[in-house]
Amino acid sequence: MAEEKELNTSVKKLKFDEVEYNLDDLPEEGKNLINGLKTVDIQLKMYGDTINLLNFSKNKMLQELKSILKDIKPTD
């Protein structure tokens, strides 16, 4: 039974600068930095998605405004 448990346990690894490291061997400071990096990646994706949505909305509003302005006579 103990052998099965060892076979099913996967080792978490970090690949950094083309070198692999066992995450369990990292000091707490390293583990905390990895968690911080994961959080930053999630935030960057979230803000990137927000920026994409805002750009889409802006372009849609510009298209609607252009459609409205085509029927109006410009001023001199």
PDB file as gemmi writes it, atoms N, CA and C in Angstrom:
CRYST1    1.000    1.000    1.000  90.00  90.00  90.00 P 1                      
ATOM      1  N   MET A   1       0.829  -1.190   0.000  1.00  0.00           N  
ATOM      2  CA  MET A   1       0.000   0.000   0.000  1.00  0.00           C  
ATOM      3  C   MET A   1       0.874   1.255   0.000  1.00  0.00           C  
ATOM      4  N   ALA A   2       1.947   1.266   0.767  1.00  0.00           N  
ATOM      5  CA  ALA A   2       2.836   2.422   0.806  1.00  0.00           C  
ATOM      6  C   ALA A   2       3.487   2.641  -0.554  1.00  0.00           C  
ATOM      7  N   GLU A   3       3.799   1.554  -1.254  1.00  0.00           N  
ATOM      8  CA  GLU A   3       4.412   1.687  -2.575  1.00  0.00           C  
ATOM      9  C   GLU A   3       3.446   2.341  -3.548  1.00  0.00           C  
ATOM     10  N   GLU A   4       2.156   1.967  -3.483  1.00  0.00           N  
ATOM     11  CA  GLU A   4       1.150   2.579  -4.360  1.00  0.00           C  
ATOM     12  C   GLU A   4       1.073   4.074  -4.114  1.00  0.00           C  
ATOM     13  N   LYS A   5       1.103   4.452  -2.855  1.00  0.00           N  
ATOM     14  CA  LYS A   5       1.012   5.868  -2.512  1.00  0.00           C  
ATOM     15  C   LYS A   5       2.201   6.633  -3.102  1.00  0.00           C  
ATOM     16  N   GLU A   6       3.385   6.063  -3.022  1.00  0.00           N  
ATOM     17  CA  GLU A   6       4.569   6.709  -3.585  1.00  0.00           C  
ATOM     18  C   GLU A   6       4.472   6.812  -5.098  1.00  0.00           C  
ATOM     19  N   LEU A   7       3.905   5.807  -5.747  1.00  0.00           N  
ATOM     20  CA  LEU A   7       3.789   5.830  -7.207  1.00  0.00           C  
ATOM     21  C   LEU A   7       2.789   6.882  -7.669  1.00  0.00           C  
ATOM     22  N   ASN A   8       1.732   7.097  -6.880  1.00  0.00           N  
ATOM     23  CA  ASN A   8       0.687   8.042  -7.268  1.00  0.00           C  
ATOM     24  C   ASN A   8       1.020   9.483  -6.887  1.00  0.00           C  
ATOM     25  N   THR A   9       2.022   9.680  -6.071  1.00  0.00           N  
ATOM     26  CA  THR A   9       2.401  11.021  -5.647  1.00  0.00           C  
ATOM     27  C   THR A   9       3.283  11.642  -6.721  1.00  0.00           C  
ATOM     28  N   SER A  10       2.805  12.757  -7.270  1.00  0.00           N  
ATOM     29  CA  SER A  10       3.607  13.432  -8.288  1.00  0.00           C  
ATOM     30  C   SER A  10       4.462  14.504  -7.611  1.00  0.00           C  
ATOM     31  N   VAL A  11       5.651  14.665  -8.096  1.00  0.00           N  
ATOM     32  CA  VAL A  11       6.567  15.664  -7.558  1.00  0.00           C  
ATOM     33  C   VAL A  11       6.306  16.979  -8.277  1.00  0.00           C  
ATOM     34  N   LYS A  12       6.058  18.037  -7.510  1.00  0.00           N  
ATOM     35  CA  LYS A  12       5.844  19.357  -8.102  1.00  0.00           C  
ATOM     36  C   LYS A  12       7.200  19.958  -8.417  1.00  0.00           C  
ATOM     37  N   LYS A  13       7.329  20.404  -9.649  1.00  0.00           N  
ATOM     38  CA  LYS A  13       8.610  20.950 -10.097  1.00  0.00           C  
ATOM     39  C   LYS A  13       8.441  22.361 -10.627  1.00  0.00           C  
ATOM     40  N   LEU A  14       9.532  23.095 -10.546  1.00  0.00           N  
ATOM     41  CA  LEU A  14       9.606  24.438 -11.090  1.00  0.00           C  
ATOM     42  C   LEU A  14      10.706  24.441 -12.133  1.00  0.00           C  
ATOM     43  N   LYS A  15      10.369  24.938 -13.335  1.00  0.00           N  
ATOM     44  CA  LYS A  15      11.389  25.076 -14.374  1.00  0.00           C  
ATOM     45  C   LYS A  15      11.702  26.558 -14.492  1.00  0.00           C  
ATOM     46  N   PHE A  16      12.962  26.902 -14.228  1.00  0.00           N  
ATOM     47  CA  PHE A  16      13.390  28.299 -14.220  1.00  0.00           C  
ATOM     48  C   PHE A  16      14.741  28.381 -14.909  1.00  0.00           C  
ATOM     49  N   ASP A  17      14.830  29.191 -15.946  1.00  0.00           N  
ATOM     50  CA  ASP A  17      16.065  29.297 -16.743  1.00  0.00           C  
ATOM     51  C   ASP A  17      16.536  27.926 -17.226  1.00  0.00           C  
ATOM     52  N   GLU A  18      15.581  27.146 -17.736  1.00  0.00           N  
ATOM     53  CA  GLU A  18      15.854  25.817 -18.312  1.00  0.00           C  
ATOM     54  C   GLU A  18      16.377  24.790 -17.302  1.00  0.00           C  
ATOM     55  N   VAL A  19      16.246  25.070 -16.004  1.00  0.00           N  
ATOM     56  CA  VAL A  19      16.662  24.137 -14.960  1.00  0.00           C  
ATOM     57  C   VAL A  19      15.436  23.788 -14.133  1.00  0.00           C  
ATOM     58  N   GLU A  20      15.259  22.497 -13.810  1.00  0.00           N  
ATOM     59  CA  GLU A  20      14.124  22.069 -12.994  1.00  0.00           C  
ATOM     60  C   GLU A  20      14.524  21.966 -11.534  1.00  0.00           C  
ATOM     61  N   TYR A  21      13.592  22.392 -10.671  1.00  0.00           N  
ATOM     62  CA  TYR A  21      13.798  22.333  -9.229  1.00  0.00           C  
ATOM     63  C   TYR A  21      12.590  21.655  -8.589  1.00  0.00           C  
ATOM     64  N   ASN A  22      12.810  20.908  -7.541  1.00  0.00           N  
ATOM     65  CA  ASN A  22      11.742  20.309  -6.762  1.00  0.00           C  
ATOM     66  C   ASN A  22      11.187  21.394  -5.842  1.00  0.00           C  
ATOM     67  N   LEU A  23       9.886  21.671  -5.953  1.00  0.00           N  
ATOM     68  CA  LEU A  23       9.291  22.741  -5.154  1.00  0.00           C  
ATOM     69  C   LEU A  23       9.398  22.474  -3.654  1.00  0.00           C  
ATOM     70  N   ASP A  24       9.358  21.222  -3.269  1.00  0.00           N  
ATOM     71  CA  ASP A  24       9.446  20.904  -1.843  1.00  0.00           C  
ATOM     72  C   ASP A  24      10.811  21.260  -1.265  1.00  0.00           C  
ATOM     73  N   ASP A  25      11.824  21.390  -2.116  1.00  0.00           N  
ATOM     74  CA  ASP A  25      13.167  21.724  -1.653  1.00  0.00           C  
ATOM     75  C   ASP A  25      13.371  23.223  -1.465  1.00  0.00           C  
ATOM     76  N   LEU A  26      12.432  24.034  -1.934  1.00  0.00           N  
ATOM     77  CA  LEU A  26      12.572  25.483  -1.824  1.00  0.00           C  
ATOM     78  C   LEU A  26      12.328  25.942  -0.387  1.00  0.00           C  
ATOM     79  N   PRO A  27      13.045  26.990   0.040  1.00  0.00           N  
ATOM     80  CA  PRO A  27      12.742  27.574   1.352  1.00  0.00           C  
ATOM     81  C   PRO A  27      11.390  28.292   1.295  1.00  0.00           C  
ATOM     82  N   GLU A  28      10.827  28.606   2.438  1.00  0.00           N  
ATOM     83  CA  GLU A  28       9.518  29.267   2.495  1.00  0.00           C  
ATOM     84  C   GLU A  28       9.496  30.554   1.685  1.00  0.00           C  
ATOM     85  N   GLU A  29      10.584  31.300   1.730  1.00  0.00           N  
ATOM     86  CA  GLU A  29      10.646  32.553   0.980  1.00  0.00           C  
ATOM     87  C   GLU A  29      10.456  32.294  -0.516  1.00  0.00           C  
ATOM     88  N   GLY A  30      11.075  31.236  -1.035  1.00  0.00           N  
ATOM     89  CA  GLY A  30      10.912  30.881  -2.443  1.00  0.00           C  
ATOM     90  C   GLY A  30       9.491  30.461  -2.757  1.00  0.00           C  
ATOM     91  N   LYS A  31       8.894  29.659  -1.876  1.00  0.00           N  
ATOM     92  CA  LYS A  31       7.501  29.227  -2.069  1.00  0.00           C  
ATOM     93  C   LYS A  31       6.566  30.429  -2.044  1.00  0.00           C  
ATOM     94  N   ASN A  32       6.831  31.379  -1.148  1.00  0.00           N  
ATOM     95  CA  ASN A  32       6.003  32.586  -1.073  1.00  0.00           C  
ATOM     96  C   ASN A  32       6.133  33.424  -2.343  1.00  0.00           C  
ATOM     97  N   LEU A  33       7.344  33.499  -2.873  1.00  0.00           N  
ATOM     98  CA  LEU A  33       7.540  34.244  -4.123  1.00  0.00           C  
ATOM     99  C   LEU A  33       6.792  33.589  -5.276  1.00  0.00           C  
ATOM    100  N   ILE A  34       6.808  32.269  -5.324  1.00  0.00           N  
ATOM    101  CA  ILE A  34       6.073  31.563  -6.387  1.00  0.00           C  
ATOM    102  C   ILE A  34       4.580  31.835  -6.264  1.00  0.00           C  
ATOM    103  N   ASN A  35       4.055  31.798  -5.042  1.00  0.00           N  
ATOM    104  CA  ASN A  35       2.631  32.111  -4.837  1.00  0.00           C  
ATOM    105  C   ASN A  35       2.330  33.552  -5.245  1.00  0.00           C  
ATOM    106  N   GLY A  36       3.253  34.470  -4.944  1.00  0.00           N  
ATOM    107  CA  GLY A  36       3.069  35.863  -5.357  1.00  0.00           C  
ATOM    108  C   GLY A  36       3.059  35.999  -6.868  1.00  0.00           C  
ATOM    109  N   LEU A  37       3.948  35.280  -7.531  1.00  0.00           N  
ATOM    110  CA  LEU A  37       3.990  35.322  -8.999  1.00  0.00           C  
ATOM    111  C   LEU A  37       2.710  34.768  -9.611  1.00  0.00           C  
ATOM    112  N   LYS A  38       2.183  33.700  -9.019  1.00  0.00           N  
ATOM    113  CA  LYS A  38       0.912  33.144  -9.508  1.00  0.00           C  
ATOM    114  C   LYS A  38      -0.208  34.166  -9.360  1.00  0.00           C  
ATOM    115  N   THR A  39      -0.220  34.873  -8.226  1.00  0.00           N  
ATOM    116  CA  THR A  39      -1.246  35.891  -7.990  1.00  0.00           C  
ATOM    117  C   THR A  39      -1.126  37.014  -9.005  1.00  0.00           C  
ATOM    118  N   VAL A  40       0.101  37.450  -9.276  1.00  0.00           N  
ATOM    119  CA  VAL A  40       0.323  38.511 -10.266  1.00  0.00           C  
ATOM    120  C   VAL A  40      -0.152  38.066 -11.644  1.00  0.00           C  
ATOM    121  N   ASP A  41       0.153  36.818 -12.018  1.00  0.00           N  
ATOM    122  CA  ASP A  41      -0.293  36.312 -13.321  1.00  0.00           C  
ATOM    123  C   ASP A  41      -1.812  36.328 -13.428  1.00  0.00           C  
ATOM    124  N   ILE A  42      -2.496  35.935 -12.359  1.00  0.00           N  
ATOM    125  CA  ILE A  42      -3.966  35.941 -12.362  1.00  0.00           C  
ATOM    126  C   ILE A  42      -4.484  37.369 -12.508  1.00  0.00           C  
ATOM    127  N   GLN A  43      -3.871  38.308 -11.754  1.00  0.00           N  
ATOM    128  CA  GLN A  43      -4.299  39.705 -11.829  1.00  0.00           C  
ATOM    129  C   GLN A  43      -4.050  40.282 -13.220  1.00  0.00           C  
ATOM    130  N   LEU A  44      -2.898  39.977 -13.812  1.00  0.00           N  
ATOM    131  CA  LEU A  44      -2.598  40.475 -15.157  1.00  0.00           C  
ATOM    132  C   LEU A  44      -3.607  39.964 -16.174  1.00  0.00           C  
ATOM    133  N   LYS A  45      -3.986  38.691 -16.064  1.00  0.00           N  
ATOM    134  CA  LYS A  45      -4.984  38.140 -16.978  1.00  0.00           C  
ATOM    135  C   LYS A  45      -6.327  38.833 -16.768  1.00  0.00           C  
ATOM    136  N   MET A  46      -6.698  39.027 -15.498  1.00  0.00           N  
ATOM    137  CA  MET A  46      -7.977  39.664 -15.196  1.00  0.00           C  
ATOM    138  C   MET A  46      -8.003  41.092 -15.746  1.00  0.00           C  
ATOM    139  N   TYR A  47      -6.946  41.850 -15.499  1.00  0.00           N  
ATOM    140  CA  TYR A  47      -6.913  43.224 -16.006  1.00  0.00           C  
ATOM    141  C   TYR A  47      -6.813  43.245 -17.527  1.00  0.00           C  
ATOM    142  N   GLY A  48      -6.104  42.290 -18.102  1.00  0.00           N  
ATOM    143  CA  GLY A  48      -6.044  42.193 -19.559  1.00  0.00           C  
ATOM    144  C   GLY A  48      -7.420  41.943 -20.151  1.00  0.00           C  
ATOM    145  N   ASP A  49      -8.184  41.054 -19.513  1.00  0.00           N  
ATOM    146  CA  ASP A  49      -9.549  40.785 -19.966  1.00  0.00           C  
ATOM    147  C   ASP A  49     -10.414  42.039 -19.840  1.00  0.00           C  
ATOM    148  N   THR A  50     -10.224  42.787 -18.754  1.00  0.00           N  
ATOM    149  CA  THR A  50     -10.985  44.028 -18.557  1.00  0.00           C  
ATOM    150  C   THR A  50     -10.628  45.044 -19.639  1.00  0.00           C  
ATOM    151  N   ILE A  51      -9.352  45.181 -19.944  1.00  0.00           N  
ATOM    152  CA  ILE A  51      -8.923  46.110 -20.999  1.00  0.00           C  
ATOM    153  C   ILE A  51      -9.508  45.695 -22.346  1.00  0.00           C  
ATOM    154  N   ASN A  52      -9.500  44.405 -22.641  1.00  0.00           N  
ATOM    155  CA  ASN A  52     -10.087  43.931 -23.902  1.00  0.00           C  
ATOM    156  C   ASN A  52     -11.571  44.252 -23.970  1.00  0.00           C  
ATOM    157  N   LEU A  53     -12.278  44.070 -22.865  1.00  0.00           N  
ATOM    158  CA  LEU A  53     -13.709  44.374 -22.829  1.00  0.00           C  
ATOM    159  C   LEU A  53     -13.946  45.871 -23.015  1.00  0.00           C  
ATOM    160  N   LEU A  54     -13.137  46.695 -22.361  1.00  0.00           N  
ATOM    161  CA  LEU A  54     -13.281  48.142 -22.511  1.00  0.00           C  
ATOM    162  C   LEU A  54     -12.995  48.584 -23.945  1.00  0.00           C  
ATOM    163  N   ASN A  55     -11.966  48.016 -24.566  1.00  0.00           N  
ATOM    164  CA  ASN A  55     -11.671  48.347 -25.971  1.00  0.00           C  
ATOM    165  C   ASN A  55     -12.807  47.931 -26.893  1.00  0.00           C  
ATOM    166  N   PHE A  56     -13.369  46.754 -26.662  1.00  0.00           N  
ATOM    167  CA  PHE A  56     -14.496  46.294 -27.473  1.00  0.00           C  
ATOM    168  C   PHE A  56     -15.671  47.257 -27.322  1.00  0.00           C  
ATOM    169  N   SER A  57     -15.976  47.636 -26.075  1.00  0.00           N  
ATOM    170  CA  SER A  57     -17.093  48.551 -25.815  1.00  0.00           C  
ATOM    171  C   SER A  57     -16.849  49.909 -26.471  1.00  0.00           C  
ATOM    172  N   LYS A  58     -15.629  50.410 -26.354  1.00  0.00           N  
ATOM    173  CA  LYS A  58     -15.288  51.694 -26.960  1.00  0.00           C  
ATOM    174  C   LYS A  58     -15.480  51.649 -28.471  1.00  0.00           C  
ATOM    175  N   ASN A  59     -14.987  50.593 -29.104  1.00  0.00           N  
ATOM    176  CA  ASN A  59     -15.126  50.466 -30.560  1.00  0.00           C  
ATOM    177  C   ASN A  59     -16.584  50.364 -30.970  1.00  0.00           C  
ATOM    178  N   LYS A  60     -17.386  49.657 -30.197  1.00  0.00           N  
ATOM    179  CA  LYS A  60     -18.817  49.540 -30.496  1.00  0.00           C  
ATOM    180  C   LYS A  60     -19.490  50.908 -30.391  1.00  0.00           C  
ATOM    181  N   MET A  61     -19.148  51.665 -29.364  1.00  0.00           N  
ATOM    182  CA  MET A  61     -19.734  52.997 -29.203  1.00  0.00           C  
ATOM    183  C   MET A  61     -19.293  53.922 -30.334  1.00  0.00           C  
ATOM    184  N   LEU A  62     -18.026  53.834 -30.751  1.00  0.00           N  
ATOM    185  CA  LEU A  62     -17.549  54.645 -31.876  1.00  0.00           C  
ATOM    186  C   LEU A  62     -18.291  54.299 -33.166  1.00  0.00           C  
ATOM    187  N   GLN A  63     -18.561  53.012 -33.386  1.00  0.00           N  
ATOM    188  CA  GLN A  63     -19.322  52.596 -34.572  1.00  0.00           C  
ATOM    189  C   GLN A  63     -20.733  53.168 -34.528  1.00  0.00           C  
ATOM    190  N   GLU A  64     -21.362  53.119 -33.362  1.00  0.00           N  
ATOM    191  CA  GLU A  64     -22.719  53.649 -33.222  1.00  0.00           C  
ATOM    192  C   GLU A  64     -22.738  55.163 -33.440  1.00  0.00           C  
ATOM    193  N   LEU A  65     -21.734  55.857 -32.882  1.00  0.00           N  
ATOM    194  CA  LEU A  65     -21.659  57.310 -33.063  1.00  0.00           C  
ATOM    195  C   LEU A  65     -21.443  57.643 -34.529  1.00  0.00           C  
ATOM    196  N   LYS A  66     -20.587  56.914 -35.194  1.00  0.00           N  
ATOM    197  CA  LYS A  66     -20.325  57.138 -36.622  1.00  0.00           C  
ATOM    198  C   LYS A  66     -21.614  56.951 -37.425  1.00  0.00           C  
ATOM    199  N   SER A  67     -22.388  55.952 -37.065  1.00  0.00           N  
ATOM    200  CA  SER A  67     -23.658  55.694 -37.749  1.00  0.00           C  
ATOM    201  C   SER A  67     -24.634  56.855 -37.552  1.00  0.00           C  
ATOM    202  N   ILE A  68     -24.646  57.404 -36.359  1.00  0.00           N  
ATOM    203  CA  ILE A  68     -25.535  58.538 -36.072  1.00  0.00           C  
ATOM    204  C   ILE A  68     -25.062  59.792 -36.817  1.00  0.00           C  
ATOM    205  N   LEU A  69     -23.759  60.018 -36.822  1.00  0.00           N  
ATOM    206  CA  LEU A  69     -23.207  61.244 -37.421  1.00  0.00           C  
ATOM    207  C   LEU A  69     -23.305  61.262 -38.940  1.00  0.00           C  
ATOM    208  N   LYS A  70     -23.423  60.126 -39.582  1.00  0.00           N  
ATOM    209  CA  LYS A  70     -23.495  60.111 -41.044  1.00  0.00           C  
ATOM    210  C   LYS A  70     -24.768  60.772 -41.557  1.00  0.00           C  
ATOM    211  N   ASP A  71     -25.806  60.845 -40.712  1.00  0.00           N  
ATOM    212  CA  ASP A  71     -27.081  61.449 -41.108  1.00  0.00           C  
ATOM    213  C   ASP A  71     -27.189  62.925 -40.708  1.00  0.00           C  
ATOM    214  N   ILE A  72     -26.135  63.445 -40.088  1.00  0.00           N  
ATOM    215  CA  ILE A  72     -26.179  64.823 -39.624  1.00  0.00           C  
ATOM    216  C   ILE A  72     -25.211  65.665 -40.461  1.00  0.00           C  
ATOM    217  N   LYS A  73     -25.678  66.853 -40.805  1.00  0.00           N  
ATOM    218  CA  LYS A  73     -24.866  67.761 -41.608  1.00  0.00           C  
ATOM    219  C   LYS A  73     -23.761  68.351 -40.744  1.00  0.00           C  
ATOM    220  N   PRO A  74     -22.505  68.249 -41.203  1.00  0.00           N  
ATOM    221  CA  PRO A  74     -21.402  68.838 -40.413  1.00  0.00           C  
ATOM    222  C   PRO A  74     -21.465  70.360 -40.429  1.00  0.00           C  
ATOM    223  N   THR A  75     -20.897  70.971 -39.403  1.00  0.00           N  
ATOM    224  CA  THR A  75     -20.822  72.445 -39.347  1.00  0.00           C  
ATOM    225  C   THR A  75     -19.544  72.897 -40.027  1.00  0.00           C  
ATOM    226  N   ASP A  76     -19.558  74.164 -40.390  1.00  0.00           N  
ATOM    227  CA  ASP A  76     -18.371  74.725 -41.084  1.00  0.00           C  
ATOM    228  C   ASP A  76     -17.301  75.077 -40.127  1.00  0.00           C  
TER     229      ASP A  76                                                      
END                                                                             
